[in-house]
Amino acid sequence: MRNRITFILLSGNGSRIRQFSSSKLALAAGAVLSIAVLTGIGWLVQDYLSLKNTAAQVAVLNDKVTSRDAEIVHQKRQIECFANEINQLKMNLVALDSFEKKIRVIANLEKAAEEDNLFGVGGATPEDLDTGLLLRRDQSDLIRSMHDQIEQLEGASFNQEQDFSSLLGQLKEKKNLLACTPSIRPAKGWISSGFGYRISPFTGRRELHAAFDIANREGSPIIAPANGVVTYAKKKGLYGNLLIIDHGYGLVTRYGHLKSFEVKRGAKVKRGDVVAKMGNTGRSTGPHVHYEVRLNGVPVSPEKYILN
């Protein structure tokens, strides 16, 4: 009996007393089993809570990964968009360069050989960025290529700006030259004597007639064939009443045998302005205007400067 333990259970309602006994070994085994069960349950609860916490962390990480993937996709699309814009900008610069060359051809303005290449001396137009291929490989390759081409485009843009500035200046100069170049008949009528050698009606000798004689009724208007400044407007020997207009660029026109002047010395005239009236003064055989064109002091045929 020493190895057994008796338990007596008393009821509060007056019912009979219950007792039972158990060996010390069985009680010890039960206690160990209970502790083991409780310990196991504790580990299970701890594992469950740990797994639950890990699952929450995994969910957060998944959200971050998903967000990062979406951001990467967005960045790749932006890089691709920027690359396409670089390609378009390059096309626009090439188109502007082509347009400038067409204008130079039309205006007969040559470009210096060292300025003929948009991307520098010996430089070729960069190849278009292949966004699809480079993005599949490594976007750093595309970014590197974009950086290189941006530097090239900056240089090309500067060159194009300089070229257009030069072209504008040349066109303005060309415009001024064209405005000051005699290009229309100074009077209506018929050419009674052309430029070249002829038998003089006064001396009967062969001599150079360095002008056009345009005949019409006395008093017919005479107009300036180009912009210029009146440098002479008075009587001069065999010319009779003589008008001289300096058009610049070495070009000078003379009008002889005039009846009257409509402008004075120093006046600025434009193409089409009436400057005098046709007459028969000086050594003349009838009403006409003696029209000379001189380039750097040398008489040239007015026919070269009459476009109408």
Buried (B, 14 or more C-beta within 10 A) or exposed (E): EEEEEEEEEEEEEEEEEEEEEEEEEEEEEEEEEEEEEEEEEEEEEEEEEEEEEEEEEEEEEEEEEEEEEEEEEEEBEEBBEBBEEBBEBBEEBBEBBEEBBEBBEEBEBEBEEEEEBBBEEEEEBBEBBBBEEBBEEEBEEBBEBBEEBEEBBEBBBEBBEEBBEBBEEBBEEBEEBBBBBBBBBBBEBEBEBEBEEEEEEEEEEEEEBBBBBBBBEEEBBBBBBBBBBBEBBEEBEEBBBBBBBBBBEEBBBBBBBBBEBBBEEEBEBEBEBEBBBBBBBBBBEEBBBBBBBBEEEEBBBBEEBBEE
